[in-house]
Amino acid sequence: MVIPGTIGRYVPAAMLAVAGMAVGITPPSSAHAASALQTLVANAERNTNTVRTLIHHDRFTITAPAGSVNVTAHGTEDEVRNREQDYESVHVIQRAANGKVSKLNYSIDLIFLNGSTYYRTSAAPTQWKTQKGMKFSDPYTGGWQRGRTTVTVPSTLKFTSAGTSGGETHVHATFSNKTVTETVDLWITTGSKPYVVRQDLTRNYTKPVGSERTQVTFGPFNSSVNIQPPAQASA
């Protein structure tokens, strides 16, 4: 799932947009250990980004003086047939200049396939609708469109080990510039073919003031999925 995003970067429903910001990172204890860790991250990224099917769960929160947006989602992707099915739950808090607070909660079911988008909202939960193209606009999140959920980190970003537990290796990186401080955490499976099974991204901004947190869990991978259009849908 790719989210165009007008309120921040949540995306490609998991892409870490950190290119060009990898500064101020604590050097690793040894060049050999750093090289092995970077190779692990690169291999896990490649394996995760080339699966045939994927199930993922996402949480995204962006906070600013004017309010906040919180999204909880899960999705199923069939990269062989270019199909996707997602559920998005959105919670919005807005603060007006006079201090008045308003809240809005809604959810959206989405199915992308065969060049069309099928959708239904919590305002009309029994009514599926369809539109041409595999993109759906939303005023608070920027919307969603069909796309592979990927792990993407710049090769210049240097990770350090945060430990291994339960068959997963946790790696961590931190960097900053004049306007943002950012941390990236990945959990990678052990074994001959590693995958990223979770990624966390946190950003704290100074100009403008705000924060952003994304958590995506990946898997199962390459399982049998069957994404079909709803029985009935109106234009």
C-alpha positions as CSV (number, residue, x, y, z in Angstrom):
1,M,0.0,0.0,0.0
2,V,1.4,3.4,-1.0
3,I,0.0,6.4,0.8
4,P,0.6,9.7,-1.0
5,G,0.4,11.6,2.3
6,T,-0.4,15.3,2.9
7,I,0.1,15.1,6.7
8,G,3.5,13.4,6.8
9,R,5.2,10.3,5.5
10,Y,3.6,7.0,6.3
11,V,4.7,5.2,3.3
12,P,4.9,3.2,0.9
13,A,2.9,1.9,3.6
14,A,6.1,1.2,5.2
15,M,8.8,3.0,3.4
16,L,11.4,4.8,5.5
17,A,12.0,8.1,3.7
18,V,15.3,9.0,5.3
19,A,17.7,9.5,2.4
20,G,20.2,12.3,2.9
21,M,19.5,12.5,6.6
22,A,21.9,9.9,8.0
23,V,24.2,12.1,10.1
24,G,25.3,12.1,13.7
25,I,25.2,8.3,14.0
26,T,27.3,6.6,16.7
27,P,30.1,4.6,15.0
28,P,30.0,0.8,15.4
29,S,32.5,-0.9,17.7
30,S,34.3,-2.7,14.8
31,A,34.3,-2.4,11.0
32,H,33.8,-6.2,10.6
33,A,30.7,-6.2,12.9
34,A,29.3,-3.2,11.1
35,S,29.9,-4.8,7.7
36,A,28.2,-8.0,8.7
37,L,25.2,-6.1,10.1
38,Q,24.8,-3.9,7.0
39,T,24.9,-7.0,4.9
40,L,22.2,-8.6,7.1
41,V,20.0,-5.5,6.7
42,A,20.5,-5.3,3.0
43,N,19.7,-9.0,2.5
44,A,16.6,-8.8,4.7
45,E,15.4,-5.7,2.9
46,R,15.8,-7.4,-0.5
47,N,14.0,-10.6,0.6
48,T,11.1,-8.8,2.2
49,N,10.7,-6.5,-0.8
50,T,10.5,-9.4,-3.3
51,V,7.8,-11.7,-1.7
52,R,4.9,-12.9,-3.8
53,T,2.3,-12.2,-1.2
54,L,2.4,-10.2,2.1
55,I,0.2,-9.6,5.1
56,H,1.0,-6.5,7.1
57,H,-0.3,-4.5,10.1
58,D,0.4,-0.8,10.5
59,R,0.1,1.9,13.1
60,F,0.8,5.6,12.3
61,T,0.5,8.7,14.4
62,I,1.4,12.3,13.6
63,T,1.1,15.0,16.2
64,A,1.3,18.8,15.7
65,P,0.1,21.9,17.5
66,A,-3.1,21.9,15.4
67,G,-4.0,18.3,16.3
68,S,-3.2,14.7,15.5
69,V,-4.0,11.9,13.2
70,N,-3.8,8.2,14.2
71,V,-4.2,5.4,11.7
72,T,-4.4,1.7,12.5
73,A,-4.5,-0.6,9.5
74,H,-3.9,-4.1,8.1
75,G,-3.6,-5.3,4.6
76,T,-3.1,-8.3,2.3
77,E,-1.1,-7.9,-1.0
78,D,-0.9,-10.3,-4.0
79,E,2.1,-9.0,-6.0
80,V,1.7,-11.8,-8.6
81,R,-1.9,-10.7,-9.6
82,N,-1.4,-7.0,-8.6
83,R,-4.2,-7.1,-6.0
84,E,-4.6,-5.7,-2.5
85,Q,-7.2,-5.5,0.3
86,D,-6.9,-3.1,3.2
87,Y,-8.7,-1.9,6.3
88,E,-7.9,1.6,7.6
89,S,-9.2,3.0,10.9
90,V,-8.6,6.8,11.2
91,H,-8.9,8.9,14.4
92,V,-8.5,12.7,14.0
93,I,-8.2,15.4,16.7
94,Q,-8.3,19.1,15.6
95,R,-7.6,22.1,17.7
96,A,-8.9,25.4,16.5
97,A,-7.2,28.8,17.1
98,N,-9.8,29.5,19.9
99,G,-8.9,26.3,21.7
100,K,-11.9,24.3,20.6
101,V,-11.2,20.6,20.1
102,S,-13.1,18.5,17.6
103,K,-12.8,14.7,17.1
104,L,-13.5,12.5,14.1
105,N,-13.4,8.7,13.8
106,Y,-14.0,6.7,10.7
107,S,-12.9,3.5,8.9
108,I,-12.5,2.5,5.3
109,D,-12.3,-0.9,3.6
110,L,-10.4,-0.9,0.3
111,I,-9.9,-3.5,-2.5
112,F,-7.6,-2.7,-5.4
113,L,-7.7,-5.0,-8.4
114,N,-8.1,-5.1,-12.2
115,G,-7.5,-1.3,-12.5
116,S,-10.4,-0.4,-10.1
117,T,-10.9,0.5,-6.5
118,Y,-13.7,-0.9,-4.4
119,Y,-14.4,0.8,-1.1
120,R,-16.9,1.1,1.7
121,T,-16.8,3.5,4.7
122,S,-18.1,3.3,8.3
123,A,-20.7,5.9,7.3
124,A,-22.3,3.2,5.0
125,P,-20.8,-0.1,6.1
126,T,-23.0,-2.3,3.9
127,Q,-22.6,-0.3,0.7
128,W,-19.6,-1.1,-1.5
129,K,-18.8,1.4,-4.2
130,T,-16.4,1.3,-7.1
131,Q,-14.3,3.8,-9.1
132,K,-11.8,3.5,-11.9
133,G,-8.1,3.6,-11.0
134,M,-6.3,2.1,-8.1
135,K,-6.2,5.1,-5.9
136,F,-8.4,6.5,-3.1
137,S,-8.3,10.0,-1.8
138,D,-8.7,11.0,1.9
139,P,-8.6,14.5,3.3
140,Y,-6.8,13.6,6.5
141,T,-4.2,11.0,5.5
142,G,-3.8,12.1,1.9
143,G,-5.3,8.8,0.7
144,W,-4.1,5.3,-0.4
145,Q,-3.1,3.7,-3.7
146,R,-2.1,0.2,-4.9
147,G,1.6,-0.5,-4.3
148,R,3.9,-3.0,-2.7
149,T,4.6,-2.4,1.0
150,T,8.4,-2.3,1.2
151,V,11.2,-1.7,3.6
152,T,13.5,0.9,2.1
153,V,16.5,2.3,3.9
154,P,19.4,4.2,2.4
155,S,22.7,2.2,2.2
156,T,24.5,5.1,4.0
157,L,22.4,4.6,7.1
158,K,24.6,2.7,9.7
159,F,22.8,0.3,12.0
160,T,24.0,-1.0,15.4
161,S,22.9,-4.2,17.0
162,A,20.3,-3.9,19.8
163,G,20.3,-7.6,20.6
164,T,18.8,-10.9,19.5
165,S,15.8,-12.6,21.1
166,G,13.1,-15.1,20.0
167,G,14.8,-15.8,16.7
168,E,14.9,-12.1,15.7
169,T,17.8,-9.6,15.5
170,H,17.0,-6.0,16.5
171,V,19.0,-3.3,14.8
172,H,18.9,0.4,15.5
173,A,20.0,3.7,13.9
174,T,19.7,7.3,14.9
175,F,20.4,10.5,13.0
176,S,19.4,14.2,12.9
177,N,19.7,17.5,11.1
178,K,18.6,21.1,12.0
179,T,14.9,20.3,11.8
180,V,14.4,16.6,12.7
181,T,15.7,13.9,14.9
182,E,14.9,10.4,13.7
183,T,15.3,6.8,14.9
184,V,14.8,3.6,12.8
185,D,14.5,0.1,14.3
186,L,14.2,-3.1,12.4
187,W,13.6,-6.7,13.6
188,I,15.1,-9.3,11.3
189,T,14.5,-13.0,11.4
190,T,17.6,-15.3,11.9
191,G,18.4,-18.1,9.5
192,S,19.7,-18.5,6.0
193,K,17.1,-16.2,4.4
194,P,16.4,-13.3,6.7
195,Y,13.2,-11.1,6.5
196,V,12.3,-7.9,8.1
197,V,9.3,-8.7,10.3
198,R,8.9,-5.3,12.0
199,Q,10.0,-1.7,11.4
200,D,9.6,1.3,13.7
201,L,10.2,4.9,12.6
202,T,10.1,7.9,15.0
203,R,10.6,11.5,13.9
204,N,10.6,14.6,16.1
205,Y,10.5,17.9,14.3
206,T,11.6,21.3,15.5
207,K,10.5,23.3,12.4
208,P,7.6,23.0,12.4
209,V,7.2,21.4,15.8
210,G,5.6,18.0,15.7
211,S,6.3,14.3,15.8
212,E,5.6,11.2,13.8
213,R,5.7,7.5,14.6
214,T,5.2,4.6,12.3
215,Q,5.2,0.9,13.1
216,V,4.7,-1.8,10.5
217,T,4.8,-5.6,11.1
218,F,5.4,-7.9,8.1
219,G,4.2,-11.4,7.6
220,P,3.2,-14.1,6.9
221,F,5.1,-14.0,3.6
222,N,4.3,-16.0,0.5
223,S,1.1,-17.5,1.9
224,S,-2.0,-18.4,-0.1
225,V,-4.3,-15.3,-0.5
226,N,-7.5,-14.9,-2.5
227,I,-8.5,-11.2,-3.1
228,Q,-11.8,-10.9,-4.8
229,P,-14.2,-8.0,-5.6
230,P,-17.3,-7.6,-3.4
231,A,-20.4,-9.4,-4.7
232,Q,-22.1,-6.1,-5.4
233,A,-20.7,-2.6,-5.8
234,S,-22.2,0.6,-7.3
235,A,-20.4,3.4,-9.1
